[in-house]
Amino acid sequence: QVDSQGNGPHGRGRSQGGAMRVWPRIGANVQRRTACTKERERRRFCRMAGESFGCGKDVRTASTIRDIQKILNTREKTATQLVEDQLKALHALEPTLNNFISTQDQQAIWEAERIDAQLAQGKQVGRLAGVSMALKDNLAYTKLPTTAGSKILQGVTIPYNATAVERLLSEGAIIVGKTNMDEFGMGSTTENSAYKVSKNPWDLERVPGGSSGGSASATCAFQCVGSLGSDTGGSIRQPASFCGVVGLKPSYGRVSRYGLLAYASSLDVVGPITRSVEDAAILLSCMAGQDPMDSTSSSAPTCDFAEGLSSSVDAISRPLAGKRFGIIKETTGEGVDLEVLGVFTRAVQHLQVLGAEVEEISLSTFDAGLPAYYVLAPSEASSNLSRYDGVRYGPRPDAVNDLSDLYTKTRQEGFGAEVKRRILMGTYALSSGYYDAYYKRAQQIRQLIYQELNSSLSKFDALLCPTAPTAAYKIGEKTDDPLSMYIGDIMTVNVNLAGVPALSLPCGFTSGDSCLPVGLQIIGRMFSEADLLSIGHVFEQTASFANGTPSMTREVSPVAP
């Protein structure tokens, strides 16, 4: 382990796992050496960065979607065979992992047969033909109920598809099921789901993160090729970090929110969770773009985000030369687990090996983001969730005296404890006597965060920090202490408050018997997803120590890791 000064049990700046907290110094030291010495030093760092330290030996960073495209084009397998294999993998692990609220085997096979018929006729199919996708259960889909993890929506089927879902379907994606989540997106573990608690494939005693925990765990466990999640304060990125997969939170407005059940409308975004950066880029390319059904969707031009992601990246060529990254000082100090800090330090060191310049910066508004978020998000939730009153949605209590009694009993029986807690927090913050003291001030802080974050991003290509202050913790560890769970969002909420994009990708593992994944968060300028994905792809393809596959999934994986 590494202390705050970078000292480990094996000397200055080095821990037993080889982590080094030296990012402010590497570049300066190398510049003083001769060109020949520079080259030797760079090669030594490349060799060190390529060494696996325990969990990352079994690396899978290629695009599964590209693999499926090749399999269909060469007729190695049919789409039906691919989907059947995927469903076998899904059901083999589902009793253990609890990742799906609902599945649809027959519909998925029928869709695959339709794709096979199109291929047999020589017709062109979409980019996602034969790709099995899972949806977080707060995205509207006509073939399955959409419960948002809540009893109040049990059995409710929405008669239209979310725009993001519709765009995936138009490219040939095959939906295999809806994934478990914290109720209405309120939580960080899936323990707030009304139906089940999902488990982390790396350690079944630990949470997969949340609120998109079912999507992240299912993607990690090869129960699907990829999945969609929603991110209000880190609900894509944190579970991606806990499960060792890639999670992309797009810029606000990049992907339509139409058909996404609202938690906090000014913060919610839809994004992909995948096992590779390239797959995330392909899914974003399919979903992004303005939508007339969502007035908050942006008219910013989109592109093929996967175009230009080279499959032959190597560290020797210094592919990140000329890039400047800022490390957020407030994310590497008190409150961050030393194991996480050590892994993050090694990831930063690897970025320097790839040619990037790294500088530590301080964001004075950073610590204000968490309290501002937990005023604004519950305030919006108290308004958005007022529609669930027993009149139009959800089960209606049998014996009620009047309309007020109907409202009370419906919400009392239909909402879980965390949802009730946040509704109360939001209603209080919006009340006439406290609006200026809480909600108005939180909005002012949000504006300051937006200004400072964008000012810093104007000087750097991206900002870096750990995705979460800890690795995955044990199920039940924080259920009795919601404040400690809220603190876990400190690395992610500012990104939502500012509306900018961020990418979380695996950057290594904790040492010892736990061997848990750790995520690296890369934060970019508004609508700079292409740059983030390019940086993430380079890191992923050259950092062999960063990726791995849980042992429990290797026997059932439909696409061998």
Secondary structure, DSSP 8 states (H G I E B T S, - for coil): ---TTSEETTEET--TT-----TTTHHHHHHTS-HHHHHHHHHHHHHHHH---SGGGS---S-HHHHHHHHHHTTSS-HHHHHHHHHHHHHHHHHHH--EEEE-HHHHHHHHHHHHHHHHTT----TTTT-EEEEETTB--TTS---TT-GGGTT---SS--HHHHHHHHTT-EEEEEE--SGGG--SSSTT-SS----BTTBTTB---SSSHHHHHHHHTTSSSEEEEEESSSTTHHHHHHHT-EEEE--TTTS--TTB--SSTTT-EEEEEESSHHHHHHHHHHH-S--TT-TTS-------TTTT--S---GGG-TTTT-EEEEEGGGSSTTS-HHHHHHHHHHHHHHHHTT-EEEEE--TTGGGHHHHHHHHHHHHHHHHGGG-SSSSSS---S--SSHHHHHHHHHHHHS-HHHHHHHHHHHHHHSTTTTIIIIIHHHHHHHHHHHHHHHHHTTSSEEEEESSSSS--BTTSSTT-HHHHHHTTTTTHHHHHHT--EEEEEEEE-STTT--EEEEEEE-STT-HHHHHHHHHHHHHH-TTS----GGGTTT-SS--
